[in-house]
Amino acid sequence: MKIGKRVRLRSLIFDIFAFVAIFILVQLVVSLIITKFVGGIFDANGKLTDFGFFATYFSAMVPILIIATRYESFRYGCSTPIRSSWRGFDPTMALWGLILLVAMTIAISPIVNMLPYAERTLPTGGWTLLTVCVIAPIFEELIFRGRLYSMLCHSSSALLSAMLTAILFCVVHGDLRVMISGFVAGLIFSYAYIQKSSIIAPILIHMFNNAIAYALVVLSYQNKSADEIVGESVDMSILYIVSLVISAIGIVHIVRTIRRKGVAAFPVKIEEATENAEPAIEESVSE
């Protein structure tokens, strides 16, 4: 007997709230522990230090990944293995994903530029560079694409799961400007994971994206528009048109790929896994 749509919806909502609770509570607890028992987290002015940024981030991401994995296993009787074959180490995919990410960022820049800019300061140094460009891409892809996406697929379609994953991914990144760009990035990362059936693919694109973003912060370009960054040497009208064309082609390709390959990316069929877990799901929902 297939699980009903109403139970699927309740299960989906339950999983979303559970993930958000895990993500927020773990970070709060870890921040309190790190602040109390580890030195060098803040400087004399009370600002987060270079090492403090690395320590608080890394210490939170590890338990979040572990708890989210255990949660899926408890809810559905198994946790979907995260694909990590070397097939994802594809320079062509990484380049296409980065081009698509840049094009879509430029295409939505007129909307983003109308939003208020929230001043955010990151410490600079080797620990921050390591965290932003290496640690964050690895753990965020493992948590969001590797774990959250597969968790949501138990109760929804591949496309809806990818969109919800992108929404949650952008929400945790803070201000509205970053959230809009984060949603676009989240969809591209999900597409890369599904297309190559390997978490390595979105990790690479994520690393390149964060490296560019970090460079813009260091150069004080983070609050500037695209035309201010490229200067007068580039015709912005042409750049926008090209970006819109690439974005339109990319969106169509992303949607088709996720619909066609989304469920097939898993070793166990989602429908079968959901049916096998029906008693546990219904019991959790009733509670």
Backbone as a ProteinNet text record, in pm:
[ID]
protein_1_A
[PRIMARY]
MKIGKRVRLRSLIFDIFAFVAIFILVQLVVSLIITKFVGGIFDANGKLTDFGFFATYFSAMVPILIIATRYESFRYGCSTPIRSSWRGFDPTMALWGLILLVAMTIAISPIVNMLPYAERTLPTGGWTLLTVCVIAPIFEELIFRGRLYSMLCHSSSALLSAMLTAILFCVVHGDLRVMISGFVAGLIFSYAYIQKSSIIAPILIHMFNNAIAYALVVLSYQNKSADEIVGESVDMSILYIVSLVISAIGIVHIVRTIRRKGVAAFPVKIEEATENAEPAIEESVSE
[TERTIARY]
84.2	0	88	60.5	138.8	94.2	190.8	161.5	81.3	-18.3	-105.7	-38.1	-99.1	-42.1	-41.3	-146.8	-154.1	-44.1	-19.1	86.6	223	236.9	362.4	388.1	285.4	300.6	337.5	268.7	299.8	441.8	480.3	615	718.9	690.2	780.8	797.1	685.8	690.2	763.9	736	801.8	953.7	998.8	1142	1206.2	1136	1190.1	1209.8	1106.9	1117.6	1225.5	1236.6	1338.7	1478.3	1498.2	1630.1	1664.6	1569.3	1592.9	1625.1	1552.1	1577.4	1717.6	1756	1890.2	1996	1977.7	2076.2	2093.3	1982.3	1988.7	2037.4	1978.5	2012.2	2157.5	2205.8	2345.1	2439.3	2412	2499	2496	2378	2368.3	2446.7	2427.6	2496.1	2647.4	2689.9	2833.7	2894.3	2823.4	2874.4	2892.7	2796.7	2807.7	2926.3	2942.6	3052.5	3187.5	3198.9	3325.2	3361.5	3262.5	3288.3	3334.4	3278.7	3308.8	3440.9	3472.9	3585.1	3705.3	3692.5	3803.8	3849.7	3978.9	4033.5	4064.1	4081.1	4118.4	4003.5	3879.2	3763.8	3733.4	3748.4	3722.5	3848.3	3861.7	3975.2	3940.8	4027.9	4008.1	3885.1	3844.2	3727.1	3597	3605.5	3485.8	3446.9	3534.9	3505.3	3560.3	3490.8	3532.2	3667.7	3759	3892.1	3895.6	4006.9	4027	4011.8	4081	4069.9	3931.8	3871.9	3739.5	3634.3	3644.8	3550	3560.6	3683.4	3704.9	3655.1	3690.1	3656.3	3505.5	3433.4	3288.3	3217.7	3264	3198.6	3222.8	3347.3	3381.1	3318.1	3321.1	3267.5	3116.7	3048	2902.9	2865.6	2938.5	2902	2915.9	3016.5	3038	2919.2	2876.1	2758.8	2629.9	2614.6	2494.1	2484.9	2595.3	2597.3	2567.6	2628.2	2607.8	2462.8	2408.6	2272	2170.1	2190.8	2097.9	2098	2214.8	2225	2151.7	2170.5	2103.6	1952.1	1911.1	1768.6	1703.5	1765.4	1708.9	1703.5	1808.1	1811.8	1700.9	1675.7	1570.6	1432.3	1412.9	1281.2	1244.8	1342.7	1312.4	1380.9	1446.5	1507.9	1642.2	1683.6	1814	1848	1975.9	2020.1	2080.5	2031.2	2075.6	2223.9	2303.3	2447.4	2472.9	2569.3	2607.5	2703.7	2665.1	2751	2875.1	2991.1	3116	3219.5	3174.2	3266.7	3350.1	3465.2	3553.7	3496.9	3382.7	3314.5	3274.7	3256.4	3220.6	3335.3	3457.9	3573	3583.5	3495.2	3482.5	3503.9	3619.4	3646.1	3542.7	3490.1	3389.4	3262	3217.8	3099.3	3123.6	3242	3274.6	3273.4	3330	3333.4	3193.5	3111.5	2974.5	2892.8	2908.8	2835.8	2874.6	3003.9	3050.9	3001.5	3006.8	2955.9	2807.4	2733.1	2589.6	2561.7	2640	2622.1	2648.9	2755.8	2788.8	2681.6	2637.4	2536.5	2405.1	2361.7	2235.8	2248.3	2367.1	2389	2379.3	2437.3	2428.3	2284.4	2214.7	2077.3	1983.9	2007.1	1918.4	1972.7	2087.9	2150.7	2064.1	1983.2	1896.4	1799.4	1749.6	1659.8	1738	1853.9	1936	1980.6	2013.6	2063	1956.9	1828.9	1722.2	1701.7	1761	1744.1	1845.2	1809.6	1904.6	2024.7	2138.9	2261.3	2287.8	2305.3	2334.7	2486	2538.6	2683.1	2726.8	2814.4	2867.1	3018.5	3085.6	3231.5	3284.9	3373	3439.8	3584.1	3637	3779.9	3860.1	3974.3	4059.8	4180.1	4226.4	4341	4332.7	4432	4440.3	4327.6	4285.8	4177.5	4045.4	4018.2	3894.4	3896.9	4011.3	4025.3	4001.1	4059.6	4040.9	3894.2	3829.2	3689.6	3597.4	3611.7	3521.9	3540.5	3663.7	3691.8	3704.8	3721.8	3739.7	3640.4	3645.3	3562.2	3413.8	3372.3	3230.7	3173	3238.9	3184	3168.1	3264.5	3257.6	3140.7	3134.7	3031.5	2892.8	2881	2749	2692.2	2777.1	2728.1	2692.5	2773.5	2741	2609	2587.1	2466.5	2344.2	2353.4	2235.3	2207.5	2303.4	2279.2	2288	2389.9	2407.5	2305.4	2267.2	2178.4	2036.3	2019.8	1886.1	1807.7	1871	1801.4	1748.2	1830.5	1786.8	1678.2	1685.5	1584.4	1448.2	1445.8	1320.5	1264.8	1351.4	1306.3	1221.1	1229.7	1145.2	997.5	967.3	828.5	786.1	876.6	840.5	918.8	885.6	953.4	1095.4	1176	1314.1	1322.1	1238.3	1241.6	1200.6	1092.5	1048.5	1152.8	1213.7	1317.4	1436.4	1475.6	1587.3	1554.3	1430.5	1390.3	1383.4	1328.2	1321.3	1461.1	1548.3	1687.2	1754	1730.1	1786.7	1731.2	1602.2	1540.6	1603.3	1614.2	1674	1821.6	1888.5	2029.7	2046.8	1957	1970.4	1929.1	1832	1783.2	1893.4	1975.1	2077.3	2193.3	2192.4	2303	2277.9	2165.1	2151.4	2069	2131.4	2056.6	1994	1899.6	1819.5	1903.3	2004.5	2088.9	2155	2211.1	2279	2178.5	2058.6	1957.6	1914.1	1893.3	1851.7	1961.2	2083.8	2196.1	2215.5	2189.8	2204.9	2104.4	1982.2	1881.9	1924.5	1974.1	2023.4	2138.5	2232	2346.6	2302.2	2203.9	2156	2098.5	2023.5	1968.7	2080.1	2179.9	2291.7	2370.2	2390.7	2462.8	2385.3	2252.6	2170.4	2176.5	2170.7	2180.3	2312.2	2422.4	2553.8	2561.5	2505.4	2506.7	2427.6	2312.5	2225.9	2283.6	2335.9	2388.8	2506.8	2596.1	2717.3	2705.8	2596.1	2578.4	2699.4	2752.6	2869	2869.6	2892.5	2895.2	3017.5	3116.5	3237.8	3206.7	3112.3	3079	3029.6	2926.5	2884.8	2987.8	3069.3	3173.5	3272	3311.8	3406.3	3348.3	3223.3	3159	3144	3107.9	3090.8	3223.3	3331.3	3463	3500.4	3480.6	3512	3425.9	3298.2	3206.2	3248.8	3280.9	3320.8	3454.6	3543.9	3672.8	3653.1	3561.7	3532.1	3467.1	3369.5	3300.8	3398.6	3489.7	3587.2	3681.5	3721.5	3807.6	3737.8	3607	3530.7	3523.8	3511.9	3508.4	3642.5	3750.5	3884	3912.5	3862.8	3885	3779.2	3689	3581.9	3485.8	3457.2	3362.3	3228.2	3211.3	3094.2	2964.2	2966.7	2844.1	2830.3	2905.9	2901.3	2823.1	2762.3	2685.5	2779.5	2721.7	2803	2870.1	2798.4	2858.2	2969.4	2960	3066.8	3191.6	3172.1	3286	3359.8	3285	3349.1	3395.9	3336.4	3379.3	3321.9	3377.3	3327.1	3379.6	3469.5	3528.4	3431.8	3321	3224.7	3088.3	3023	2887.4	2790.4	2732.9	2649.6	2521.1	2467.3	2344.4	2367.5	2482.1	2516.1	2540	2609.2	2638.9	2510.1	2412.2	2284.3	2209.9	2209.4	2138.1	2200.4	2333.4	2402.9	2374.7	2375.7	2349.9	2207.9	2112	1972.9	1954.6	2020.3	2010.3	2070.1	2190	2255	2169.7	2112.5	2029.4	1904.7	1838.9	1718.1	1749.9	1858.2	1899.2	1934.2	2005.4	2046.2	1929.6	1830.1	1714.3	1637.6	1616.3	1546.2	1623.2	1754.4	1837.5	1838.1	1844.5	1844.4	1715.1	1600.9	1470.9	1456.4	1492.2	1480.7	1571.5	1693.5	1788.1	1740	1693.3	1647.3	1524.7	1432.2	1313.4	1349.5	1444.7	1477.9	1570.2	1665.8	1767.9	1760.8	1671.7	1669.8	1655.9	1556.6	1533.9	1633.9	1673.4	1766.4	1905	1931.6	2062.7	2085.3	1980.7	1991.8	1992.3	2069.4	2076.6	1946.6	1864.1	1736.6	1625.8	1525.2	1416.3	1343.6	1318.2	1254.4	1116.5	1043.6	907.9	909.9	1006	1014.6	1055.9	1152	1198.4	1086.8	1005.4	895.5	790.1	759.6	659.1	705	834.6	886.5	884.9	895.2	900.2	764	657.3	523.9	481.2	495.6	451.2	524.2	658.1	735.3	694.2	666.5	627.3	492.8	397.7	264	267.3	350.8	360.7	420.3	523.7	585.8	490.7	411.4	316.7	206.2	158.7	51	94.4	225.3	276.5	281.2
-119.3	0	124.7	215.4	337	436.3	508.2	605	720.3	770.7	874.1	1008.8	1095.5	1228	1311.5	1298.7	1378.3	1338.9	1208.3	1161	1203.2	1199.4	1244.7	1391.1	1474.5	1616.9	1640.4	1569.6	1585.2	1538.9	1429.1	1378.2	1476.8	1539.2	1637.3	1756.9	1809.6	1924.3	1888.1	1768.8	1721.7	1717.4	1664.7	1655.4	1793.2	1887	2022.4	2088.1	2079.8	2140.2	2071.4	1939.3	1865.4	1908.8	1924.1	1965.3	2105.9	2197.5	2335.2	2337.5	2258.3	2252	2199.1	2092.6	2036.6	2140.8	2207.7	2303.9	2420.4	2472.8	2589.2	2552.2	2446.8	2409.5	2366.5	2288.8	2244.1	2363.4	2459.1	2576.1	2658.6	2670.9	2745.1	2677	2546.4	2471.4	2475.1	2452	2451.6	2589.4	2693.8	2830.2	2858.7	2816.4	2836.9	2760.5	2636.2	2554	2609.5	2642.3	2694.7	2825.8	2913.5	3043.4	3029.2	2930.8	2915.1	2843.2	2743.3	2655.7	2667.4	2738.3	2749.8	2894.8	2914.7	3049.3	3093.5	3221.7	3276.6	3289.6	3278.2	3288.7	3435	3521.9	3664.8	3744.8	3859	3945.9	4041	4137.6	4229.6	4318.2	4337.1	4420.9	4340.7	4210.6	4126.7	4077.2	4094.1	4048.4	3907.4	3832.5	3695.6	3694.9	3614.6	3608.2	3514	3515.8	3428.2	3281.9	3242.1	3104.6	3077.8	3178.2	3161.2	3129.2	3191.1	3163.7	3018.6	2970.2	2830.8	2735	2762.3	2671.2	2657.9	2769.6	2765.1	2698.7	2726.6	2668	2517.7	2476.8	2334.6	2252.9	2306.5	2233.6	2215.4	2301.5	2288.3	2196.5	2204.2	2128.3	1977.5	1935.4	1791.1	1726.3	1777.6	1715.5	1732.7	1842.2	1858.7	1746.7	1716.1	1608.7	1474.1	1447.7	1319.9	1305.1	1409.2	1401.3	1392.2	1467.6	1460.9	1321.6	1258.7	1123.2	1024.1	1038	949.6	971.7	1095.4	1125.3	1054.9	1064.1	997.7	847.3	792.6	649.2	607.2	687.6	657.3	668.2	769.1	793.7	692.4	654.3	572.6	436.4	402.1	270.8	261.2	367.6	370.4	514.5	541.8	672.2	652.3	726.8	710.3	741.4	648.8	674.9	797.7	878	995.6	952	971.5	932.7	1020.7	959.3	1036.2	978.2	925.3	867.1	975.9	936.6	1031.2	1078.3	1023.2	1071	1218.3	1260	1399.4	1495.5	1442.9	1529.3	1556.5	1641.6	1670.3	1819.8	1859.9	2002.5	2068.5	1992	2049	2083.7	1993.4	2019.6	2137.1	2140.3	2249.7	2383.8	2386.8	2510.8	2552.2	2456.9	2488.5	2536.8	2471.2	2512.2	2652.1	2683.3	2815.8	2922.9	2893.7	2988.6	3013.7	2907.1	2919.5	2998.5	2974.1	3045.8	3195	3228.9	3370	3436.3	3365.3	3420.3	3446.6	3352.1	3369.2	3476.8	3490.2	3596.1	3733.6	3746.5	3873.5	3899.1	3794.5	3810.2	3860.3	3817.1	3859.9	3981.7	4032.8	4144.7	4270.5	4304.3	4422.3	4410	4287.6	4265.3	4271	4207.7	4203.5	4343.8	4427.3	4561.6	4651.5	4615.5	4695.2	4662.1	4553	4510.5	4580	4601	4665.7	4576.7	4638.6	4563.8	4554.3	4432.1	4409.6	4399.9	4489.2	4492.1	4369	4290.9	4171.8	4170.7	4153.4	4154.6	4016.7	3968	3841.5	3868.7	3793.3	3808.3	3760.1	3816.1	3774.6	3699.8	3603.9	3524.9	3383.8	3304.5	3169.5	3078.3	3088.9	3004.1	3036.5	3164.6	3204.7	3160.2	3176.8	3133.1	2982.8	2905.6	2760.6	2725.4	2795.1	2765.8	2798.1	2918.2	2964.2	2885.4	2858.9	2800.3	2647.8	2587	2440.7	2374.3	2411.2	2345.1	2365.3	2489.8	2519.4	2447.8	2452.2	2378.8	2229.2	2169.7	2025.8	1992.6	2057.6	2023.8	2068	2184.4	2229.8	2139.9	2089.2	1997	1861.4	1813.5	1687.2	1697.8	1811.2	1829	1856.4	1950.7	1992.5	1902.5	1883.1	1798.1	1650.3	1613	1472.3	1416.4	1496.1	1444.2	1500.3	1633.4	1692.2	1656.3	1664.3	1633.9	1490.8	1396.3	1256.2	1235.1	1307.3	1295.6	1342.5	1455.9	1509.7	1424.8	1356.3	1271.5	1154.5	1121.4	1014.6	1052	1182.3	1227	1317	1352.3	1442.2	1407.2	1474	1449.6	1504.4	1462.2	1507.4	1658.1	1713.4	1856.3	1938	1897.4	1969.9	1959.2	1842.9	1824.3	1915.7	1926.5	2013.3	2159.5	2200.4	2339.2	2370.2	2278.3	2298.8	2300.8	2216	2215.3	2348.3	2401.9	2531.5	2643.1	2635.6	2737.3	2735.4	2617.8	2607.6	2646.8	2613	2648.9	2800.4	2870.5	3015.8	3083.6	3026.7	3088.9	3095.5	2991.2	2987.6	3082.8	3146.6	3234.7	3380.7	3413.9	3547.7	3646.7	3760	3872.5	3839.7	3924.5	3896.9	3884.5	3967.2	3960.7	3823.1	3779.4	3649.5	3536.2	3552.7	3448.3	3423.2	3529.4	3513.1	3444.1	3491	3426.4	3283.4	3261.8	3128.1	3029.4	3077.1	2989	2944	3038.2	3005.8	2906	2934.7	2845.5	2707.2	2702.4	2574.1	2485.9	2545.3	2467.8	2412.9	2496	2451.6	2341.1	2352.9	2248.8	2116.6	2124.8	2003.8	1940.9	2024.8	1976.2	1903.2	1961.2	1899.4	1764.2	1757.5	1631.7	1523.6	1561.2	1464.9	1426	1524.1	1498.8	1402.4	1419.4	1336.1	1222.9	1220.1	1118.3	1112.3	1229.4	1237.7	1372.5	1371.2	1493.8	1577.8	1518.8	1592.3	1704.7	1681.4	1781.8	1912.4	1911.5	2038.2	2097.1	2012.7	2065.1	2151.5	2105.1	2181.3	2315.7	2314.3	2439.5	2532.8	2476.4	2554.3	2617.6	2543.5	2596.5	2715.1	2700.6	2809.4	2932	2908.6	3018.8	3092.8	3018	3081.1	3153.2	3099.1	3165.4	3301.6	3307.4	3434.5	3531.1	3479.7	3563.9	3616.7	3532.4	3575.3	3680.6	3663.2	3762.4	3897.5	3895.3	4020	4089.4	4009.3	4066.7	4130.1	4058.7	4109.5	4237.6	4244.1	4361.5	4470	4446.7	4543.5	4565.6	4459.7	4467.9	4402.8	4351.9	4271.2	4347.8	4479.1	4558.1	4641.4	4603.4	4675.5	4596.1	4667.1	4602.6	4545.5	4465.8	4401.3	4502.9	4609.1	4708.9	4787.8	4804.4	4871.8	4784.3	4653.4	4561.9	4551.1	4532.9	4513.2	4644.3	4757.3	4886.3	4919.6	5022.1	5070.9	4991.5	4898.1	4821.4	4719.7	4691.7	4592.1	4657.9	4629.7	4680.1	4597	4657.5	4583.4	4532.3	4604.3	4558.2	4425.2	4413.5	4287.2	4178.6	4214.7	4116.6	4064.2	4151.4	4109.5	4016.3	4051.3	3969.3	3829.9	3825.7	3696.4	3616.3	3684	3616.9	3563	3640.3	3594.9	3473.2	3473.2	3359.4	3234	3248.4	3134.3	3085.5	3179.4	3143.2	3067.2	3114.7	3047.6	2905.5	2890.9	2757.5	2670.1	2728.6	2653.9	2608.4	2694.4	2658.2	2542.6	2550.9	2442.2	2311.4	2318.3	2198.5	2144.1	2233.3	2191.4	2119.8	2178.9	2120.1	1983.7	1974.3	1847	1741.3	1780.1	1684.2	1632.6	1723.2	1681.8	1591.7	1626.9	1543	1405.6	1399.8	1273.6	1185.7	1247.2	1169.9	1179.1	1263.1	1289.8	1168.5	1086.9	967.2	858.3	851.7	747.8	764.7	879.6	903.9	823.5	756.7	682.9	533.2	458.9	314	242.6	304.8	246.3	336.4	279.2	360	428.6	557.1	634.8	580	538	487.8	365.2	274.7	153.7	184.7	275.9	310.4	372.7	455.2	520.7	419.7	324.3	223.6	137.3	100.2	16.8	89.2	223.6	301.9	354.7	312.7	368.4	360	246.6	241.8	342.3	354.6	448.2	591	621.5	757.5	791.7	700.5	728.2	742.7	660.1	669.4	803.7	851.1	978.1	1092	1085.3	1190.9	1197.4	1078.6	1075.7	1131.9	1117.6	1170.7	1323.1
0	0	0	-92.1	-99.8	5.8	55.8	158.5	99.5	170.6	120.2	107.5	22.6	-0.2	126.3	207.5	329.7	426.7	438.4	527.8	474	340.7	279	311.8	300.8	327.9	473.5	563.2	705.2	735.3	672.9	693	640.3	525.8	467	559	609.1	700.1	828.1	878.3	1000.6	980.1	866.6	838	825.7	762.9	747.4	883.3	967.6	1100.9	1183.5	1170.1	1244.8	1201.7	1071.1	1021.5	1069	1058.4	1103.4	1252.6	1331.3	1475	1503.3	1433	1450.5	1415.2	1303.6	1254.1	1351.3	1401.4	1490.1	1629.5	1687.8	1825.3	1839.4	1743.1	1750.9	1746.4	1658.8	1650.1	1779	1838.9	1964.6	2075.8	2088.8	2194.2	2173.9	2049.7	2021	2045.7	2005.9	2027.1	2175.2	2258	2402	2460.7	2416.1	2468.3	2425.2	2296.8	2244.5	2313.1	2327.6	2389.9	2534.6	2604.2	2747.4	2773.6	2691.4	2724.4	2630.7	2520	2425.2	2418.6	2429	2424.4	2281.7	2263.3	2133.7	2036.2	2085.6	1995.8	1963.7	2062.3	2042.7	2076.4	2009.9	2039.2	2153.5	2179.6	2290.9	2274	2147.4	2119.2	2111.9	2142.3	2140.2	2002.8	1902.3	1766.9	1745.2	1660.9	1631.7	1562	1611.5	1552.5	1432.6	1364.4	1249.8	1290.8	1397.4	1447.6	1505	1570.2	1628.8	1525.1	1409.3	1300.4	1256	1239.2	1200.3	1308	1433.8	1543.7	1562	1561.6	1582.7	1465.4	1344.3	1226.6	1220	1228.4	1216	1328.1	1449.3	1564.2	1555.5	1480.2	1465.3	1349.5	1240.5	1120.9	1140.8	1214.3	1235.2	1307.4	1423.4	1488.8	1410.4	1335.5	1254.2	1151.5	1084.9	985.6	1050.5	1165.5	1234.3	1280.7	1343.5	1396.3	1283.7	1176	1061.7	999.7	993.7	940.6	1029.9	1161.6	1255	1252.9	1232.2	1226.2	1106.7	990.3	872.3	892.8	952.1	976.9	1072.9	1174.5	1271.9	1208.4	1125.5	1066.3	960	878	760.7	760	867.5	876.7	809.3	739.2	673.1	639.2	623.7	576	437.4	341.3	203.5	191.5	137.1	123.2	36.1	77	-0.5	-110	-234.5	-346.1	-350.2	-360.1	-360	-456.2	-570.2	-665.5	-732.5	-786	-853.4	-986.2	-1024.4	-1144.3	-1129.8	-1005.5	-981.8	-1000.6	-1004.3	-1027.2	-1177.4	-1225.6	-1367.9	-1391.1	-1446.2	-1468.7	-1559.2	-1656.1	-1746.1	-1670.3	-1584.4	-1502.3	-1408.5	-1347	-1255.4	-1328.4	-1449.3	-1527.6	-1569	-1616.5	-1657.1	-1537	-1423.4	-1304.1	-1259.6	-1268.8	-1228.5	-1325.6	-1455.7	-1555.7	-1534.9	-1511.3	-1488.9	-1361.6	-1259.1	-1132.6	-1149.2	-1219.9	-1243.9	-1330.3	-1436.3	-1526.5	-1453.4	-1372.6	-1300.2	-1192.2	-1134.3	-1036.2	-1101.2	-1220.5	-1293.9	-1337.9	-1379.2	-1427.8	-1318.3	-1195.6	-1085.7	-1011.9	-1054.6	-983.6	-976.8	-1080.3	-1065.2	-948.6	-924.5	-810.3	-679.6	-677.4	-555.9	-515.9	-615.3	-585.3	-523	-538.6	-478.6	-330.8	-285.6	-146.7	-56.5	69.5	161.4	187.6	200.6	224.7	374.8	422.7	564.3	582.2	660.8	682.1	762.2	703	769.8	754.8	864.5	860.9	896.8	813.2	838.6	877	969.9	997.8	878	856.3	745.1	799	722.8	765.1	711.4	743.3	690.3	734.2	862.1	911.7	842.9	822.4	754.3	608.8	543.9	404.4	393.3	484.9	486.1	509	600.9	633.7	516.9	461	355.3	226.1	189	57.7	56.6	173.5	177.5	273.1	400.8	502.1	475.1	451.5	429.8	307.5	190.9	75.7	101.4	169.1	194.4	286.7	402.3	500.4	456.5	392.8	350	240.7	153.1	50	110.2	203.3	270.1	345.9	410.6	492.3	406.6	313	237.5	117.8	30.4	-86	-49.5	28.1	59.1	156.7	257.4	360.3	351.8	350.8	351.3	225.5	110.3	-15.1	-14.9	23.8	25.9	130	241.6	345.7	293.8	224.6	172.7	59.5	-13.5	-124.6	-76.4	50.4	102.8	96.9	100.3	107.1	-7.9	-98.3	-207.9	-333.6	-443.7	-569.5	-565.3	-661.4	-666.4	-687.4	-775	-803.7	-681.8	-614.7	-495.8	-385.8	-370.6	-269.2	-296.7	-424.1	-460.9	-432.7	-461.6	-438.3	-289.1	-211.6	-67.1	-4.5	-54.2	-7.1	-36.8	-157.2	-194.7	-107.2	-74.4	11.2	150.6	209.5	342.2	339	230.1	214.3	211.5	141.3	132.1	262.1	332.7	455.7	562.4	571.5	675.4	647.8	528.7	492.8	527.7	589.9	645.1	567.5	526.8	471.9	337	293.8	175.4	49.1	35.7	-83.6	-96.6	13.3	12.9	-4	50.1	41.4	-103.1	-180.4	-319.6	-399.9	-384.4	-453.2	-403.7	-274.2	-217.5	-273.4	-302	-361.7	-500.9	-579.1	-713.3	-703.6	-613	-595.9	-550.2	-458.7	-408.7	-517.4	-609.9	-721.6	-810.5	-836.8	-921.8	-853.1	-723	-649.8	-651.7	-634.3	-639.9	-778.5	-880	-1018.8	-1041.4	-994.2	-1013.2	-942.1	-821.9	-746.3	-818.4	-868.9	-938	-1073.1	-1145.8	-1279.7	-1276.9	-1180.2	-1173.6	-1071.7	-994	-889.2	-797.4	-765.7	-677.9	-607.9	-478.4	-400.2	-432.9	-497.6	-533	-631.8	-723.2	-824.5	-762.2	-675.4	-615	-519.5	-457.7	-368.9	-446.7	-565.1	-646.8	-688.4	-736.9	-778.6	-659.1	-545.4	-422.4	-380.7	-393.8	-358.6	-446.7	-577.9	-670	-640.5	-614	-583.6	-457.3	-352.2	-227	-239.2	-321.9	-343.1	-408.6	-507.1	-573.1	-474	-395.9	-298.2	-192.7	-148.4	-47.9	-105.2	-230.5	-295.5	-305.9	-335.7	-343.9	-208.1	-101.3	33.6	68.2	39.2	69.6	-8.7	-132.4	-217.1	-195.8	-99.3	-66.3	-181.9	-259	-369.5	-336.2	-213.1	-182.5	-190.1	-170.8	-174.1	-301	-404.3	-530.3	-634.3	-728.8	-834.7	-939.7	-1031.7	-1134.8	-1224.8	-1262.3	-1351.5	-1282.5	-1148.9	-1075.6	-1067.5	-1063.3	-1053.8	-1187.1	-1296.1	-1427.4	-1487.5	-1445.3	-1495.9	-1632.5	-1694.9	-1822.9	-1941.6	-1917.3	-2027.9	-2086.6	-2017.2	-2062.6	-2078.7	-2190.9	-2214.6	-2130.3	-2025.9	-1933	-1997.4	-2094.5	-2159.8	-2230.2	-2296.5	-2363.5	-2260.4	-2151.5	-2046.7	-1983.7	-1960.3	-1903.6	-1999.1	-2127.8	-2226.3	-2233.8	-2240.5	-2245.3	-2118.5	-2004.3	-1877.1	-1871.1	-1922.2	-1923.6	-2013	-2128.4	-2220.6	-2155.5	-2098.9	-2032.1	-1915.2	-1840.3	-1725.2	-1768.4	-1875.3	-1924.5	-1969.2	-2045.4	-2089.6	-1969.9	-1873.8	-1755.9	-1670.6	-1650.7	-1569.1	-1631	-1762.8	-1832.4	-1817.5	-1835.1	-1824.3	-1681.6	-1582.5	-1442.1	-1407.4	-1445	-1413.3	-1480.2	-1607.3	-1679	-1617.6	-1581.8	-1524.2	-1389.3	-1304.1	-1170.9	-1182.2	-1271.2	-1289.7	-1343.5	-1435.4	-1500.7	-1416.4	-1347.5	-1277	-1125.1	-1074.3	-930.7	-843.9	-871.2	-790.2	-825	-953.6	-997	-937.2	-875.3	-817	-689.5	-639.7	-515.5	-540.8	-461.6	-480	-442.9	-357.8	-319.6	-369.8	-433.5	-485.1	-369.6	-388	-281.8	-249.3	-353.3	-331.8	-242	-269.8	-191.1	-47.8	-31.6	102.5	184.5	119	189.4	230.5	141.5	173	288.7	288.5	396.1	530.1	524.7	648.1	688.7	619.6	644.4	790.4	857.3	997.1	1084.5	1064.3	1145.5	1118.9	991.2	954.9	1015.8	999.6	1051.5	1202.3	1269.8	1414.5	1456.4	1381.7	1415.6	1393.3	1284.3	1253.9	1358.5	1398.9	1497.7	1630.1	1659.8	1784.2	1779.4
[MASK]
+++++++++++++++++++++++++++++++++++++++++++++++++++++++++++++++++++++++++++++++++++++++++++++++++++++++++++++++++++++++++++++++++++++++++++++++++++++++++++++++++++++++++++++++++++++++++++++++++++++++++++++++++++++++++++++++++++++++++++++++++++++++++++++++++++++++++++++++++++++++++++++++

